[in-house]
């Protein structure tokens, strides 16, 4: 995944960018995996071109929603 997609990914996950790249991860939460996290894991399994497409669509939706 290109470094340039990290800000988009951080917004998508609802975390700060430094949380994505921190060396000392926070303790894992207990309980079921949030749906958004499961979807991100599925996206990460896609081929890179399809990952880029999904991120572009997501970014467009977020821009549209913020207007």
N, C-alpha and C positions, 0 to 999 in steps of 0.2 A: 504494500500500500504506500503510495507516495506521501511524503511528509506534508505536502500541501493540502492533503485531505484531512489532516488531524483536527484543524479547527471545526470543520463541518462535522466530523465524527464526534467531537466533544459536545457540540451543541445537540446533536442527535441523541447522545446518551444522557444529556443533562448534567454533565460534569465539567469542571474546569479543565483547561488544556493541561495544566501542570499535573493534574491527577492522572491523566493518561500516560504521562511520561515519567512520573515519579519513581524513584528507585525503591522507596519504602511504601509499599501498598498498604492501604487501610485494611483492617480486619474485615473478612467477608461477612456479609449479613446472613442471618439465618432465615430459613423459610423457603418457600417456593421461588424459583427463578422468575423475575419479572418478564412479562411477555416481550417487552422491548429488547431486553437482553437476549432472549432466545432468538428473536428475529435477527439481531445483529450477528449472532453466531452463525445463523443460516446464511446471511449475506456474505460473511467471511469465507464461506465454503464455495461460493460462486467463482467462476473464472474472473480474472481482473477486469476484462471489458464489461462484464455484466455488473460487477461491483461499482465501476465508475458510472454506469447508467443509473443504477439505483440511487447513488449519492447525488447525481445531477437532478433526478426527479424529486428527491427529498429536499434538496436545497431550493428548488423552484417552488415547492409547496410551502416551505417555511417563509420564503420571501413573500409569496402571495398572501399568506396568513398574517404577516406583520403589517400589511398595508391597511 
